[in-house]
Amino acid sequence: MMAGDALGLMNALGIDRAHVLGVSMGGMIAQELALASPERVRSLHLACTFGRPDAYMLALNAAWREMRIGLGRESTLRALGLWLFSPTTYAERPELIEALLQNALANPYPQSLAGFLRQGEAVAAHDALERLSAIRCPTLVSVAEDDILVPPRFSREIVARIHGAELRLVIGPLTDTETATRLCAVLSAARRYCQPAPFEGQPFAFDLPGAESKPATAIKVASTPQRQNRRSKTNPRSPTP
């Protein structure tokens, strides 16, 4: 449904084909978009996401549901922070965490309880893992090496199923400020996906000067005829109670 919404937005904006970036739940939507309308996706970047939740993720999702129902909004936000921020951030930058929490609490349009619960249901129901082999566009998968909420094991599952996909591990937890800078370097390098594709079978490598990231696999891409060169970004990472 949400992939259909994204496609409808592309149609309304007159975007024929797009470079699609999806983060967390947005990555799940991006997978479905690429599977349902492959002719509309020039390239794909899946960040800190998964193709199917495992038993632990499902149990965590259920616990978040009960937590959101039973706790007040502020208490829920503070509890969610334990999965969204690293121990290093709590130790070294507690003021950053508090500032982000206060900013979320000050949101005049907070996510409703119903919205939070429906989002959790959508995440739990996502199951594209065994269909990902149908994706043929150039695909980059990135995740923080120390991501607590969506660990790298999920990204490795995705890369193992998408032909020619490349995995980039960002050193450190994704929510740390320094790691965000490194992730920007990965995104900057990903601009090569927005250039005319190399000849079919030609290695497609990244050059990340000064960025601490680890390549996991080589990538090969097929040539793609140039049409409109737009980027589409799907939903943000985490629910906001």
C-alpha positions in Angstrom: 0.0 0.0 0.0 2.7 2.5 0.9 4.8 1.5 -2.1 1.7 2.3 -4.1 1.5 5.7 -2.4 5.1 6.3 -3.4 4.4 5.3 -7.0 1.3 7.5 -7.0 3.4 10.5 -5.8 6.0 9.8 -8.6 3.1 9.8 -11.1 1.7 13.1 -9.7 5.1 14.7 -9.9 5.7 13.5 -13.4 8.8 11.4 -12.4 9.3 8.6 -14.8 12.2 6.8 -13.1 14.0 7.6 -9.8 17.0 6.7 -7.7 15.2 5.4 -4.6 16.6 5.7 -1.1 14.7 3.9 1.7 15.7 4.1 5.4 14.4 1.5 8.0 10.7 1.1 7.3 11.3 3.3 4.2 13.7 0.6 3.0 10.9 -2.0 3.2 8.7 0.3 1.1 11.5 0.8 -1.3 11.9 -3.0 -1.7 8.2 -3.3 -2.6 8.4 -0.4 -5.0 11.4 -1.9 -6.8 9.6 -5.3 -7.0 6.2 -4.0 -8.1 7.5 -1.4 -10.6 11.1 -2.2 -11.6 10.9 -0.1 -14.6 10.4 3.0 -12.4 13.5 2.4 -10.2 16.9 3.4 -11.7 18.9 2.4 -8.6 18.2 1.4 -5.0 19.8 2.3 -1.7 18.5 0.3 1.3 19.7 1.7 4.6 19.4 0.0 8.0 16.4 -2.2 7.0 15.5 -5.8 6.5 13.7 -8.1 4.0 11.8 -10.0 6.7 11.7 -9.6 10.5 13.2 -12.5 12.5 11.8 -13.9 15.7 13.7 -11.5 17.9 12.5 -8.5 15.8 8.9 -9.7 16.0 9.2 -10.1 19.8 10.7 -6.6 20.1 7.9 -5.2 17.9 5.3 -6.7 20.1 7.0 -5.3 23.2 7.1 -1.8 21.7 3.4 -2.2 21.1 2.6 -3.0 24.7 5.0 -0.3 25.9 3.3 2.4 23.8 -0.1 1.3 25.0 0.9 1.2 28.7 3.3 4.1 29.0 2.9 7.8 28.5 4.3 9.4 25.4 7.4 10.8 27.1 8.2 7.5 28.8 7.9 5.6 25.6 10.2 8.0 23.8 12.8 7.6 26.5 12.5 3.8 26.3 12.8 3.8 22.5 16.0 5.8 22.8 17.7 2.6 24.2 17.4 1.1 20.8 18.1 4.2 18.8 21.2 5.6 20.6 24.4 3.7 21.4 25.9 3.3 24.8 28.7 5.6 23.6 26.2 8.4 22.9 24.6 7.9 26.3 28.0 8.2 28.0 29.5 11.0 25.9 26.6 13.0 24.6 23.7 12.8 26.9 22.7 16.4 26.1 22.3 15.4 22.5 19.9 12.6 23.4 17.9 14.9 25.7 17.8 17.7 23.0 16.4 15.2 20.5 13.8 13.9 22.9 12.7 17.4 23.8 12.4 18.2 20.1 10.3 15.1 19.6 8.1 16.0 22.6 7.6 19.5 21.2 6.3 18.2 17.9 2.9 19.9 17.5 1.8 17.0 15.3 2.9 13.8 17.1 2.2 10.4 15.7 -1.1 9.0 17.1 -1.3 5.8 19.1 -3.2 4.3 16.2 -0.5 5.4 13.8 2.2 3.9 15.9 0.4 0.6 16.2 -0.4 0.4 12.5 3.2 1.1 11.7 4.3 -1.7 13.9 1.9 -4.0 12.2 3.2 -3.1 8.8 6.8 -3.7 9.8 5.9 -7.1 11.3 4.0 -8.1 8.2 6.8 -7.1 5.8 8.1 -10.2 4.0 10.0 -9.6 0.8 13.2 -11.7 1.5 12.5 -14.6 -0.9 11.4 -12.2 -3.6 14.4 -9.9 -3.6 16.2 -12.0 -6.2 13.9 -10.4 -8.7 15.5 -7.0 -8.2 17.9 -6.2 -11.0 18.7 -2.5 -10.6 22.0 -1.4 -9.1 21.6 -1.8 -5.3 23.6 -0.4 -2.4 22.8 -1.7 1.1 24.2 0.2 4.1 24.1 -0.2 7.9 26.0 0.8 10.9 28.3 -1.9 12.2 26.9 -1.3 15.8 23.3 -0.6 14.9 21.2 -1.9 17.8 17.8 -1.8 16.3 18.5 -3.2 12.9 21.8 -5.1 13.1 23.9 -5.9 10.0 22.7 -9.5 9.9 19.5 -8.2 8.1 21.6 -6.3 5.6 23.7 -9.3 4.8 20.5 -11.3 4.1 19.4 -8.7 1.6 22.8 -8.6 -0.1 22.8 -12.3 -0.4 19.6 -12.3 -2.4 19.9 -9.2 -4.7 22.2 -10.0 -7.6 25.3 -7.7 -7.6 24.2 -5.7 -4.5 27.0 -4.1 -2.5 27.0 -3.9 1.3 28.6 -1.0 3.1 29.2 -1.2 6.9 29.5 2.1 8.6 31.8 2.0 11.6 30.0 2.8 14.8 26.3 3.1 15.7 24.2 4.8 13.0 22.7 7.4 15.4 26.1 8.9 16.5 26.9 12.3 15.0 30.4 11.2 13.8 28.9 8.1 12.2 26.3 10.2 10.5 29.2 12.1 8.9 30.6 8.8 7.7 27.3 7.8 6.3 27.1 11.0 4.4 30.3 9.9 2.7 28.7 6.7 1.7 25.7 8.6 0.3 28.0 10.9 -1.5 29.8 8.0 -3.1 26.4 6.5 -4.0 25.9 9.4 -6.4 27.8 7.2 -8.9 24.6 5.3 -9.1 23.0 8.5 -10.5 25.5 8.6 -13.4 25.2 6.8 -16.7 25.6 3.1 -15.9 28.8 1.4 -16.9 28.9 -1.4 -19.4 27.2 -4.6 -18.4 29.6 -6.7 -16.3 31.9 -3.9 -15.5 32.9 -3.7 -11.8 31.2 -0.8 -10.0 33.3 0.3 -7.1 33.2 3.1 -4.5 35.9 5.5 -3.5 35.4 6.8 0.0 38.4 9.1 0.9 38.5 9.7 4.6 35.4 7.7 5.3 35.5 4.7 7.7 33.4 2.1 5.9 33.9 -1.5 4.9 33.1 -2.9 1.5 31.6 -6.4 1.8 31.1 -7.4 -1.8 31.9 -6.2 -5.3 29.0 -5.0 -7.4 28.4 -5.3 -11.1 25.6 -3.4 -12.8 23.9 -3.7 -16.1 23.7 -0.7 -18.4 20.5 1.3 -18.0 19.1 3.7 -20.6 19.1 7.2 -19.4 15.8 8.9 -18.8 14.7 11.2 -16.0 17.3 11.3 -13.2 15.4 12.0 -10.0 15.9 10.7 -6.5 13.0 9.6 -4.3 13.3 9.2 -0.5 10.9 7.1 1.4 9.7 7.3 5.0 11.9 8.1 7.9 13.5 5.6 10.1 11.7 5.1 13.4 8.2 5.6 14.8 7.5 8.7 16.8 4.9 8.1 19.5 
